[in-house]
């Protein structure tokens, strides 16, 4: 592939310092950097056209590509459309979760391939008009305009810098890492409800399974609603949860203890992102027995969702 902004990710492997095994050398957080400044810095480096020179704001993606197993980005032939997550996109992913993704060659290749549309150099206007396009991973990407901003997959990511053209290819810089659709229960980011229960009584198992189901971002509204108090009033929050959880490649929980006291139960659980322990240790929650079923109380559920930046209606 030619030395362009697309191929810098491959060429850098000969000259750049690759990530430390635990990705400890990731670039510093850019979450406070204005988007316009990110774009300006990227475009300035692109315009200089220095072989192997990678814009600082794209260094994490470049390092991952350089050390990754074979994937579609490395072998693509022009014309292509490439979505490159800026460093701020990776800063949203906990380090241990990113480590696990990079270590899983199959998962990493799938995620990288999902950022490439082969066979066409599509501008933001083209993508918005087309509505969707098939990625090199095989799954569709969807596009729509939100004002002047191009949103991807219903807002799972947005384009920060659009229409960077180079030798017949088209690059768009995005604010989130795109996640291919899950193949279902048991896929990364999901927990099979009740699968983690450690020798509980039948009633304790019911509590644990209810909580794990209610907070598993891979499940649907219909699957979760029976285990959430006032679910109908929270319908939009519940339905938006999978999208909110995409930033960490999926959220799930494993209940480790259950103490039942009449119509309430105190539990401890371990939170996971992308099926990997998120590193928060043992967390506490309370369950309630309503009309014979264990549910996550309304306020408890909304507090959990607030941590995922998926607020309940006021």
Secondary structure, 3 states (H helix, E strand, C coil): CCCCCCCHHHHHHHCCCCCCCCCCCCCCCCCCCCHHHHHHHHHHHHHHCCCCCCCHHHHHHHHHHHHCCCCHHHHCCCCEEEEEECHHHHHCCCHHHHHHHHHCHHHHHHHHHCCEEECCCCCHHHHHHHCEEECCCCCEEEEEEECCEEEEHHHCEEEEEEEEEECCEEEEEECCCCCCCCCCCCCCCCCCCCCCCCCCCHHHHHHHHHHHHHCCCCCCHHHHHHHECCHHHHHHHHHHHHHHHHHHCCEEEEEEEEEEECCEEEEEEEEEECCEEEEEEEEEEEEEEECCEEEECHHHHHHHHHHCCCCCCC
